[in-house]
Amino acid sequence: MNFEFLKNKKEAGIVLAIIATLIWSGNFIIAKGVTKIIPPISLSFFRWLCATILLFPFIKSSILKEWTAIKNAWVYLFWISFSGIALFNTLVYWAGHYSSAINLALIGTTASPIISIILSRIFLKEKIGWQKFFGVGFCVSGILLLLSKGNFQNLLQLRFTKGDLLILLAAICFAVYNTLVKSKPKGISSLNFLFTIFAFGTLLLFPFFIYEMTYSFPIKWNLNLFSIIIYLGMGTSVISFLFWNKAISKLGAGRTALFGNLIPIFTTIEAVFFLNEIFTIIHIVSMALVFVGIAVANWKVKPSI
């Protein structure tokens, strides 16, 4: 996939990040909707296996040319595969057994951008200017408004469930991925990079998948489940990761992470249509705060003359 027409365009990074989050939002609906059909590790394993298979025809002629660079970066590739592939979505699917789809998106995307910005500052020396600071503030305010249902006193009585803690851990894993992907080796192309971490993540999940099959309920295979895995493998894996990684290369890890706050907004809208949840003024105000936060963090300030 050629992104040359997007080269050096900040606006392109913003568009790519928005599209990635729109596709990713469906992941939380699925995480909640298939809990009685397929166990969490199995869902994650088949998602990444599908993504790996779908990518293979596009990289089979080029991966050998970059094999030396891949082999030299195996430690880096292990950690990015472990955090962003093997752990992140498996924890999301596991949390789906205990929390609602909207809560999964809310908690995960509230914590991940903040952690990403902190990690980017510590390890990548990215600056935290006033725009990014206030942008984070607006985004978090919007998410907290949704979490509190319009009454911030509810936050004082908030109790984290097992699912909430699992999704919080998932957010930390994704923040680590966001930070690591900024340092992708230059000798590895975008497609070969994704294929390698998808394949590596699938291998890391395989022994746990075998173990899960011995104690969990059997997978209920049908056309709907096949369609879901294709959507996860192609949409939320190949397309979204390509777009997200490209956005990070254009905007930086910390700034791109802010767009993750769009996920609960998109998830909420999808929940209205697919889960028949009620859409209220609280959702509208929350959306406005999140969009303002992203706009502030990405607004280009012209230097004064």
Summary of the structure (lengths in Angstrom):
residues: 305
radius of gyration: 19.0
end to end distance: 41.1
largest distance: 68.9
contacts: 1038
relative contact order: 0.22
helix: 79%
strand: 0%
